Each structure stands twice: as structure tokens, then as C-alpha cells.
Amino acid sequence: MAEVGREAVRTMLIAVLGCNLAWGIIDGVLYLLGALAERSSGLATVRAVREASTVADAHRHIADVLPSEIAAALGREELESIRGRLLALPAPPARAHLTATDARGALGVLLLVFLSTLPVALPFMFMHEPRAALRVSNAIAIALLFVAGQLYGRLTGRSPVWVGLAMVALGVALVGLTMALGG
């Protein structure tokens, strides 16, 4: 009977690690797609500024890509300075391309996703009873959600404790939804 429990834990561990790796790969690919889209958007903005029929249109293209708070703070002189610098650049390439830095970023995302979920898999490595390993894994996940929420709260200038608790509540709700949908 104990051997059956160990085999179930081993199967769960392999599934968890495989799932973590798969999500890391998926998130890395999405990172690359986002980098390419952002770079393409930047090239389109440079082209639009360079090809604008009026100075006002060029200024509008520049302001449109800036956060509204920053765009509102810039005057005509600053926008014209940016336009002049964009006009002085060599012609942009026809298409955006990914770089080695993008590949390193994608690898970083893969590792971040995989390694940040690894603590949740640890109980399955060291415990022989699947049910107990699952409970400890859930407790680790809740603790990680709380810590991530606290850090996010500090980053956004909100109450770290309340954001940590909100992150735990959100995580519990999402797990409940996943289970209700058969996951």
C-alpha cells in the first residue's frame, strides 16, 4: 500500500514539474511575442512621426505613445525636440526583429515561472503521502501568494497586508473556479 502512495506522489511530481516547465515555455513565448509587438509599435510610431503631413500630427503621434500624465506635461518645445531627434535618426527598418536580449528575457521568464512554482512541488519530493503533500503544497502556495501580494502592495503604494490578503483570496477563487471547471 505504501508503494502505491509513493508511485502516486512520483506521478504527481512529474506532472507538476512538467506543467511548470510547460507554463514557463508558454510565458517565455508570450514574452517574445510581446517584445516583437512593442518593437513593431515603436517602429510604426517613428514612421508616423517622420511621415506626418504637419508638425501638429507628428506631435500627436509622439504624445499618443506616452503615458497621459507625461504627455500632458510636455509642451510644444519638448515635443518638437523629440520630433527633431526622430527625424535625425536613420530610416527605421521595414520590420521589427527579436534580439539576443529578447531571447535572454524569454529565458528569464521561463526560469522565473518554473522556479517560482518549484516550492509548491517540494512537498511531493519529500513526502510519501499524496494527500498530505497536497495540503502542504497548498499552504506553500497560499504563503507565496501572500508574499507576492505584499510585494505588489508596496510596489503600487497600497497596504501590503491588504493586497497580500486580496492576492490570497483571488488565488483561492481562481483555484475554485479551475476545480469547478474540471481542472
C-alpha positions in Angstrom: 0.0 0.0 0.0 2.8 2.4 0.8 4.4 1.7 -2.5 1.2 2.7 -4.3 1.3 6.0 -2.4 4.9 6.6 -3.4 4.1 5.9 -7.0 1.2 8.3 -6.9 3.4 11.0 -5.4 6.1 10.4 -8.1 3.5 10.6 -10.8 2.1 13.8 -9.3 5.6 15.3 -9.0 6.4 14.6 -12.7 3.1 16.1 -13.7 3.7 19.2 -11.6 7.2 19.8 -12.9 6.1 19.1 -16.5 3.2 21.6 -16.1 5.5 24.2 -14.5 8.0 23.8 -17.4 5.2 24.0 -20.0 3.9 27.2 -18.5 7.4 28.6 -18.3 7.8 27.9 -22.0 4.4 29.4 -22.9 5.1 32.5 -20.9 8.6 32.8 -22.5 7.0 32.6 -25.9 4.4 35.2 -24.9 7.2 37.5 -23.7 8.8 37.2 -27.2 5.5 38.0 -28.9 5.0 41.0 -26.6 8.6 42.2 -27.3 8.1 41.9 -31.0 4.7 43.7 -30.9 6.2 46.5 -28.7 9.1 47.0 -31.1 6.8 46.9 -34.1 4.6 49.6 -32.5 7.7 51.7 -31.8 8.8 51.5 -35.4 5.3 52.4 -36.6 5.3 55.5 -34.3 8.7 56.5 -35.7 7.5 56.1 -39.2 4.3 58.0 -38.4 6.2 60.9 -36.9 8.6 61.0 -39.9 5.8 60.8 -42.4 3.4 63.2 -40.7 2.0 65.9 -43.0 2.1 68.5 -40.3 4.1 69.2 -37.2 1.0 69.0 -35.1 0.3 65.5 -36.4 3.8 64.5 -35.6 3.4 65.9 -32.0 0.1 64.0 -31.7 1.8 60.7 -32.7 4.5 61.3 -30.1 2.0 62.2 -27.4 -0.2 59.2 -28.2 2.5 56.7 -27.2 3.4 58.4 -23.9 1.5 57.9 -20.6 -1.2 60.6 -20.5 0.4 62.2 -17.4 3.7 62.7 -19.2 2.2 63.8 -22.5 0.2 66.4 -20.6 3.4 67.8 -19.0 5.2 68.2 -22.3 5.0 71.4 -24.2 5.3 72.2 -27.8 9.1 72.7 -27.4 9.7 69.3 -25.9 7.5 67.5 -28.4 9.4 69.4 -31.2 12.7 68.3 -29.7 11.6 64.7 -29.7 10.3 65.0 -33.3 13.6 66.6 -34.4 15.6 63.7 -32.9 13.4 61.1 -34.6 13.8 62.9 -37.9 17.6 62.9 -37.4 17.7 59.1 -36.9 18.5 56.8 -39.8 15.4 55.3 -41.5 13.9 52.6 -39.4 13.9 49.0 -40.6 10.9 47.7 -42.5 10.1 45.2 -39.8 11.0 44.7 -36.2 13.2 41.8 -35.2 13.9 39.9 -32.0 17.3 40.3 -30.4 19.6 38.2 -28.2 18.4 40.4 -25.3 14.8 39.3 -26.1 15.9 35.6 -26.0 17.6 36.2 -22.7 14.5 37.9 -21.4 12.3 35.0 -22.5 14.7 32.5 -20.8 14.5 34.7 -17.7 10.7 34.5 -17.8 10.8 30.7 -18.2 13.1 30.3 -15.3 11.1 32.8 -13.1 7.9 30.9 -13.8 9.5 27.5 -13.3 11.5 28.4 -10.2 8.7 30.4 -8.5 6.4 27.4 -8.7 9.0 24.9 -7.7 8.4 25.4 -3.9 4.8 24.2 -4.5 6.3 21.0 -5.9 8.7 20.4 -3.0 6.3 18.6 -0.7 5.8 15.9 -3.4 9.6 15.4 -3.4 9.9 14.8 0.3 6.5 13.4 1.5 5.2 10.0 0.7 1.5 10.5 1.4 -0.1 12.3 -1.6 -2.9 13.9 0.4 -0.5 15.3 3.0 1.9 16.5 0.3 -1.1 18.3 -1.5 -2.1 20.1 1.7 1.5 21.2 2.4 1.8 22.3 -1.2 -1.5 24.3 -0.9 -0.1 26.0 2.3 3.1 26.9 0.5 1.1 28.3 -2.5 -1.0 30.5 -0.1 2.1 31.8 1.6 3.7 32.6 -1.7 0.6 34.4 -2.9 0.5 36.5 0.3 4.2 37.4 0.0 3.7 38.3 -3.7 0.7 40.4 -2.8 2.7 42.2 -0.1 5.5 43.0 -2.5 2.9 44.1 -5.1 1.2 46.3 -2.5 4.5 48.0 -1.7 5.2 48.5 -5.4 1.8 50.1 -6.1 1.7 52.2 -2.9 -1.1 50.2 -1.3 -1.4 48.4 2.0 0.9 45.4 1.7 -1.2 43.3 4.2 -4.5 44.1 2.4 -3.0 43.4 -1.0 -1.5 40.2 0.3 -4.8 39.1 1.6 -6.5 40.1 -1.6 -4.0 38.1 -3.6 -4.7 35.0 -1.4 -8.5 35.5 -1.9 -8.0 35.9 -5.6 -5.8 32.7 -5.8 -8.4 30.7 -3.8 -11.2 31.9 -6.0 -9.2 31.1 -9.2 -8.4 27.6 -7.9 -12.1 27.1 -7.0 -13.1 28.2 -10.5 -10.5 25.9 -12.0 -11.7 22.9 -10.0 -15.4 23.7 -10.8 -14.5 23.7 -14.5 -12.9 20.3 -14.1 -9.2 21.3 -13.8 
